Amino acid sequence: MQRGNNRAACFLGDLDRRFYLKWLGHAAAACGCDIHAYVLMSNHVHLLLTPRAQGAASGMLQDLGRRYVRIFNKVHGRTGTLWEGRFKSSLIDSERYLFACHRYIELNPVRAGIVRHAGDYPWSSHRFYARGETSRLITPHARYLALGTSEGERYEVFRSLFGDAVADDELARLRTALNKGWALGAEPFLADIQRRLGRSVLPPRRGRPRKETADVVQPPGDQKEMLF
């Protein structure tokens, strides 16, 4: 997640959002990241992506952040920082959490009371998956492509996932993992990630407090989906 400094707005109009998406596409292509889902809110951004190389995600966000801040400051006659510290991220098990992350991201405007339905919000990936709206930014994940044998079938199945709000316990789990830098997945996935990273990516056991984790980094030599 990228958040505006002190939760201030990082988009003051649609032109800002267009610039951000344009440079997100450039940075993703240059650094080697596949963007699966996104939402641009007034003061923060969520992304679901797969980095194709070690360090690709952080490189993409650093490049994007620098370029966008320069444009934003120039357009709005301001100086100084725009983003609040480092981005927050979580490695996810796509078999278990891919569509949960889609729902978490694309229902953000609904939870905020901006729109009634995810498809009513123009600044997210939802219309691409649910209606077939064109986008040069998005790379569909293999699990989305497996939802049906035709585009129409995939649209229908994907829309059916958005009939209900994200459950409170699932929402809390996703938010906590993102804020703490913990991985999300089944036990074998989590054990494999911990083994390869050489450090814990799980919540500490009760009675054993430890220092909070930094951003989850990608295991060497692998491609894992990441929630931002």
Secondary structure as GFF3:
##gff-version 3
##sequence-region A 1 228
A	DSSP	beta_strand	2	3	.	.	.	ID=ss1
A	DSSP	three_ten_helix	5	7	.	.	.	ID=ss2
A	DSSP	alpha_helix	14	31	.	.	.	ID=ss3
A	DSSP	beta_strand	33	40	.	.	.	ID=ss4
A	DSSP	beta_strand	44	51	.	.	.	ID=ss5
A	DSSP	alpha_helix	56	76	.	.	.	ID=ss6
A	DSSP	beta_strand	90	92	.	.	.	ID=ss7
A	DSSP	alpha_helix	94	106	.	.	.	ID=ss8
A	DSSP	alpha_helix	108	111	.	.	.	ID=ss9
A	DSSP	three_ten_helix	118	120	.	.	.	ID=ss10
A	DSSP	alpha_helix	126	131	.	.	.	ID=ss11
A	DSSP	alpha_helix	142	145	.	.	.	ID=ss12
A	DSSP	alpha_helix	151	160	.	.	.	ID=ss13
A	DSSP	alpha_helix	168	180	.	.	.	ID=ss14
A	DSSP	alpha_helix	187	197	.	.	.	ID=ss15
A	DSSP	beta_strand	225	227	.	.	.	ID=ss16
###
